[in-house]
Amino acid sequence: MTGGVAGTGGGTDGGARAEALRERYRETLGAVPPAVEDRLRVALAFGRLPTEEAFTALRHVVLADSPLGGRVQQLVHFGQLLALGRAEPARIHARGALHAGASPAELIGVAETALITSGTPAYALGLEIVVELLSDPPTPGTGGADRRSPCRVGGQAGGWQGPVSPLGQEGSREGA
């Protein structure tokens, strides 16, 4: 069965409902992850948008309405994903933490904690993600949804905003 059946996720309001879900991700993470776009496309095509709406509502309660607050919640999420070895979701939540006001130093602290609880692979993944966020330029047209999206350091978009890149002169990886 495909979309277009009223009340099942299709119909004329399906696009507006899907856009409302995208906005929730933009509020929390600063962008809509590609995997979410894929899920929404499938949900719309097969009349399953209510499932995505229910999932997004639960996600909002757990993440956005958390007593931890957005910044801490995203840092916790980042750490849990490092421990699980889930690279792409960890990248998304590292960007979400920066979007919520976390600092690169806090991301490093989470990676260091992952070293203790989950070992070298989790720590190495965390530092790999931090290095990417500090050194990679944004990819135009992605809305920050790809792994090279801009991070916000010091309230400015565009990656590392310090006087010298933490990776050496001119942002190179030499001497790191």
Steps between C-alpha positions, in 0.01 A plus 500: 500500500633845419447844653196706425260326735363751748607437857785263411776746422421588140246744370534868440618578852779237497759743368418760764505237774837369381635856496386546861702191591804636316470823698523305827835356385621844393415636845683219679794428268521804276433287190299204376720189482493313167370184671199698627430625148511138381257389772261784418510417130411136573233600753335731248520247217345220704252694712699454822552862602317443833785269605756775437278752678475274806875432498582869463259593781664246735845618391399858576381409851819306575748744344348847497293479817774322697585630847861486379441783254588492133877545527555228761250266334684526168834440673358189670359380169842556336673298774253213483543477124879503535471210746285311250742576215228670295709747300242684288240549776783610732600762241142624482473536877843662531373767260176509699699562818686788336168634370366486859796699633760236590865579445756289314673452837180340634489262203861407575403439863225265388747314276741471794222357716424251223865389523440392859161338447539355149869495415729637235263448202234727654759763595659490154161537333415796722824678421460422130161671509633802692786539250250486211281764661794729563670464165255417224336782306125486447367339185277752316137406453484233772348714772762360734369146465817335375801401707688814398236741621604820668535491871430795720796598708482830680156562353626513143445254218786373293708265709790583728499868591813513712806705404683186383349168406540240773649278228793727420553802279243567230281214623738232373519160659880522507648521844180371658 
